[in-house]
């Protein structure tokens, strides 16, 4: 059971020193994250921060005519609710589950107490925030200047980088919102990628069949974002200590309770 669900599947939590992790552990709540669930409403108070483990979520930017676009993806490398740690109790953007899975949430007051202690958590969150800003800006550039096939390939690769396996559970409509294009455009782009053998898709399900072929189809934006994440967050694995038996038993107990 431990191998399936653990807070340390999230790389920020997994990189914390044992003492820091122990202080947060009692406040972490395992939570399923179904496809399309809104975990933060635009303009509402942020009561919890979310650490995805086997899911991805995306900030949702809207305009007055009802249109919306998602300019970044957050998976097991990060967390939501950053604004609550930086002095704001709310955010103008919503956050929606982009790919179904699981995660852990924690009340923001408990997380902010640890963040304000200026320990390892603060260091990791600030570096992740910088990487996320780079991703948001580069995705906006990509959506403006590159064709739909390149944008779709970038989006699929970035999603895979934050999930285990080669399967994505999401609809063309959701991808269209992410890219800010019509659903029919996503369908046409997916067909082209399927024709070259890069992916296979059916309703609500996309499987990457040939990652190398998919990587060959994308623009430089994927590499720009990837390099920045590697530069800023490469200390995740270096700072992740071997898990003790006591920590493993504690994780198993948390899962059994939830």
Secondary structure as UniProt FT lines:
FT   TURN            2..4
FT   HELIX           7..9
FT   HELIX           11..15
FT   HELIX           18..25
FT   TURN            26..27
FT   STRAND          29..33
FT   TURN            35..36
FT   STRAND          38..40
FT   TURN            42..43
FT   STRAND          48..52
FT   STRAND          56..62
FT   TURN            64..65
FT   STRAND          68..69
FT   TURN            76..77
FT   HELIX           82..85
FT   TURN            86..87
FT   STRAND          94..99
FT   STRAND          101..107
FT   HELIX           108..115
FT   TURN            116..118
FT   HELIX           120..145
FT   HELIX           148..160
FT   TURN            161..162
FT   STRAND          167..168
FT   HELIX           172..179
FT   HELIX           183..195
FT   TURN            196..197
FT   STRAND          199..202
FT   TURN            203..204
FT   STRAND          205..208
FT   HELIX           211..216
FT   HELIX           221..233
FT   HELIX           235..238
FT   HELIX           245..257
//
